[in-house]
Amino acid sequence: MNKNIGKYSNKFTSDNQPANRGRKPKLYTIAKKSYGITLDEFKEVVNYLWQLPKDEVKKIAEKDDTPI
């Protein structure tokens, strides 16, 4: 077994696994499962938000009924 495996000296084994295994889900996957939207609808929302000024996006994000 290699003792010099990096600065953290931590090797993943069957007993040593991270607490949150796997990748984080993509935002579209979360929106699709929660709200049943299509990819085209998701892209429209993202494009709309990209075009807004920063203060408008902050107003939307601070509302209580904003889902994400």
Biotite code that builds the C-alpha atoms (Angstrom):
import biotite.structure as struc

atoms = struc.array([
    struc.Atom([0.000, 0.000, 0.000], chain_id="A", res_id=1, res_name="MET", atom_name="CA", element="C"),
    struc.Atom([1.316, 3.447, -0.898], chain_id="A", res_id=2, res_name="ASN", atom_name="CA", element="C"),
    struc.Atom([1.874, 5.543, 2.237], chain_id="A", res_id=3, res_name="LYS", atom_name="CA", element="C"),
    struc.Atom([2.622, 8.698, 0.244], chain_id="A", res_id=4, res_name="ASN", atom_name="CA", element="C"),
    struc.Atom([-0.780, 9.410, -1.329], chain_id="A", res_id=5, res_name="ILE", atom_name="CA", element="C"),
    struc.Atom([-0.867, 13.183, -1.110], chain_id="A", res_id=6, res_name="GLY", atom_name="CA", element="C"),
    struc.Atom([-0.990, 15.989, 1.365], chain_id="A", res_id=7, res_name="LYS", atom_name="CA", element="C"),
    struc.Atom([-4.245, 14.779, 2.956], chain_id="A", res_id=8, res_name="TYR", atom_name="CA", element="C"),
    struc.Atom([-3.077, 11.209, 3.608], chain_id="A", res_id=9, res_name="SER", atom_name="CA", element="C"),
    struc.Atom([-6.608, 9.984, 3.063], chain_id="A", res_id=10, res_name="ASN", atom_name="CA", element="C"),
    struc.Atom([-7.477, 7.172, 0.688], chain_id="A", res_id=11, res_name="LYS", atom_name="CA", element="C"),
    struc.Atom([-11.040, 6.135, -0.161], chain_id="A", res_id=12, res_name="PHE", atom_name="CA", element="C"),
    struc.Atom([-11.824, 2.548, 0.796], chain_id="A", res_id=13, res_name="THR", atom_name="CA", element="C"),
    struc.Atom([-15.018, 0.622, 1.468], chain_id="A", res_id=14, res_name="SER", atom_name="CA", element="C"),
    struc.Atom([-14.840, 1.864, 5.079], chain_id="A", res_id=15, res_name="ASP", atom_name="CA", element="C"),
    struc.Atom([-13.686, 5.420, 4.315], chain_id="A", res_id=16, res_name="ASN", atom_name="CA", element="C"),
    struc.Atom([-16.290, 7.104, 2.112], chain_id="A", res_id=17, res_name="GLN", atom_name="CA", element="C"),
    struc.Atom([-17.297, 10.798, 1.910], chain_id="A", res_id=18, res_name="PRO", atom_name="CA", element="C"),
    struc.Atom([-20.519, 11.880, 3.620], chain_id="A", res_id=19, res_name="ALA", atom_name="CA", element="C"),
    struc.Atom([-22.103, 13.267, 0.409], chain_id="A", res_id=20, res_name="ASN", atom_name="CA", element="C"),
    struc.Atom([-21.307, 10.731, -2.263], chain_id="A", res_id=21, res_name="ARG", atom_name="CA", element="C"),
    struc.Atom([-21.862, 11.476, -5.937], chain_id="A", res_id=22, res_name="GLY", atom_name="CA", element="C"),
    struc.Atom([-22.359, 14.626, -7.954], chain_id="A", res_id=23, res_name="ARG", atom_name="CA", element="C"),
    struc.Atom([-24.773, 17.381, -7.127], chain_id="A", res_id=24, res_name="LYS", atom_name="CA", element="C"),
    struc.Atom([-27.872, 17.312, -9.363], chain_id="A", res_id=25, res_name="PRO", atom_name="CA", element="C"),
    struc.Atom([-28.091, 19.888, -12.143], chain_id="A", res_id=26, res_name="LYS", atom_name="CA", element="C"),
    struc.Atom([-30.527, 22.770, -11.729], chain_id="A", res_id=27, res_name="LEU", atom_name="CA", element="C"),
    struc.Atom([-32.584, 21.551, -14.680], chain_id="A", res_id=28, res_name="TYR", atom_name="CA", element="C"),
    struc.Atom([-32.952, 18.114, -13.072], chain_id="A", res_id=29, res_name="THR", atom_name="CA", element="C"),
    struc.Atom([-34.200, 19.701, -9.850], chain_id="A", res_id=30, res_name="ILE", atom_name="CA", element="C"),
    struc.Atom([-36.657, 21.941, -11.737], chain_id="A", res_id=31, res_name="ALA", atom_name="CA", element="C"),
    struc.Atom([-37.878, 19.051, -13.907], chain_id="A", res_id=32, res_name="LYS", atom_name="CA", element="C"),
    struc.Atom([-38.603, 16.815, -10.925], chain_id="A", res_id=33, res_name="LYS", atom_name="CA", element="C"),
    struc.Atom([-40.172, 19.565, -8.800], chain_id="A", res_id=34, res_name="SER", atom_name="CA", element="C"),
    struc.Atom([-42.155, 21.529, -11.376], chain_id="A", res_id=35, res_name="TYR", atom_name="CA", element="C"),
    struc.Atom([-42.421, 19.287, -14.427], chain_id="A", res_id=36, res_name="GLY", atom_name="CA", element="C"),
    struc.Atom([-40.966, 21.822, -16.880], chain_id="A", res_id=37, res_name="ILE", atom_name="CA", element="C"),
    struc.Atom([-39.364, 21.012, -20.206], chain_id="A", res_id=38, res_name="THR", atom_name="CA", element="C"),
    struc.Atom([-35.813, 21.851, -21.219], chain_id="A", res_id=39, res_name="LEU", atom_name="CA", element="C"),
    struc.Atom([-37.056, 24.577, -23.570], chain_id="A", res_id=40, res_name="ASP", atom_name="CA", element="C"),
    struc.Atom([-39.020, 26.237, -20.764], chain_id="A", res_id=41, res_name="GLU", atom_name="CA", element="C"),
    struc.Atom([-35.988, 26.041, -18.495], chain_id="A", res_id=42, res_name="PHE", atom_name="CA", element="C"),
    struc.Atom([-33.782, 27.644, -21.156], chain_id="A", res_id=43, res_name="LYS", atom_name="CA", element="C"),
    struc.Atom([-36.308, 30.467, -21.645], chain_id="A", res_id=44, res_name="GLU", atom_name="CA", element="C"),
    struc.Atom([-36.274, 31.250, -17.925], chain_id="A", res_id=45, res_name="VAL", atom_name="CA", element="C"),
    struc.Atom([-32.474, 31.192, -17.767], chain_id="A", res_id=46, res_name="VAL", atom_name="CA", element="C"),
    struc.Atom([-32.167, 33.458, -20.813], chain_id="A", res_id=47, res_name="ASN", atom_name="CA", element="C"),
    struc.Atom([-34.704, 35.869, -19.322], chain_id="A", res_id=48, res_name="TYR", atom_name="CA", element="C"),
    struc.Atom([-32.790, 36.032, -16.030], chain_id="A", res_id=49, res_name="LEU", atom_name="CA", element="C"),
    struc.Atom([-29.478, 36.600, -17.841], chain_id="A", res_id=50, res_name="TRP", atom_name="CA", element="C"),
    struc.Atom([-30.917, 39.686, -19.521], chain_id="A", res_id=51, res_name="GLN", atom_name="CA", element="C"),
    struc.Atom([-32.194, 41.319, -16.330], chain_id="A", res_id=52, res_name="LEU", atom_name="CA", element="C"),
    struc.Atom([-30.173, 43.922, -14.432], chain_id="A", res_id=53, res_name="PRO", atom_name="CA", element="C"),
    struc.Atom([-28.588, 42.765, -11.164], chain_id="A", res_id=54, res_name="LYS", atom_name="CA", element="C"),
    struc.Atom([-31.025, 44.696, -8.943], chain_id="A", res_id=55, res_name="ASP", atom_name="CA", element="C"),
    struc.Atom([-34.032, 43.096, -10.669], chain_id="A", res_id=56, res_name="GLU", atom_name="CA", element="C"),
    struc.Atom([-32.581, 39.613, -10.128], chain_id="A", res_id=57, res_name="VAL", atom_name="CA", element="C"),
    struc.Atom([-32.033, 40.436, -6.441], chain_id="A", res_id=58, res_name="LYS", atom_name="CA", element="C"),
    struc.Atom([-35.673, 41.556, -6.113], chain_id="A", res_id=59, res_name="LYS", atom_name="CA", element="C"),
    struc.Atom([-36.861, 38.275, -7.627], chain_id="A", res_id=60, res_name="ILE", atom_name="CA", element="C"),
    struc.Atom([-34.553, 36.214, -5.419], chain_id="A", res_id=61, res_name="ALA", atom_name="CA", element="C"),
    struc.Atom([-35.698, 37.964, -2.224], chain_id="A", res_id=62, res_name="GLU", atom_name="CA", element="C"),
    struc.Atom([-39.388, 37.213, -2.799], chain_id="A", res_id=63, res_name="LYS", atom_name="CA", element="C"),
    struc.Atom([-40.825, 34.478, -0.624], chain_id="A", res_id=64, res_name="ASP", atom_name="CA", element="C"),
    struc.Atom([-42.609, 32.753, -3.513], chain_id="A", res_id=65, res_name="ASP", atom_name="CA", element="C"),
    struc.Atom([-39.440, 32.320, -5.611], chain_id="A", res_id=66, res_name="THR", atom_name="CA", element="C"),
    struc.Atom([-38.872, 28.541, -5.681], chain_id="A", res_id=67, res_name="PRO", atom_name="CA", element="C"),
    struc.Atom([-35.112, 28.336, -6.288], chain_id="A", res_id=68, res_name="ILE", atom_name="CA", element="C"),
])
